[in-house]
Amino acid sequence: YGYGWKLTRRGNAVVAISHNGSLPPYQAALQIDLQRGIYKIALWTLARPGDAALTKNISGQVTRLLQGRRSS
């Protein structure tokens, strides 16, 4: 299941698209940089999908990794 497609725009041009999906315990994130032709995909399985704090932490780390930022 997904949350739809997010379009990143600069002016009138769509420069990137992304999509996140979740069907616990399975999670997914996809980003496509249309200007640079870079595709990033992350798939992971939660060992404890009922642990909301841990799930949020992991999702945040995956987001930072896909954006090219380091996790702490």
PEZI-V503090 format. One line per field, one symbol per residue. psi: psi as a letter, one per 40 degrees, with the letter a starting at -180 (. if undefined). A space follows every 50 residues. Layout:
BEGIN
psi->???
END
This chain:
BEGIN
psi->iieahhhhihbehheiiihiihghehiihhhhhddefhhhhhhihhdgee gdddddddddddddddeeiii.
END
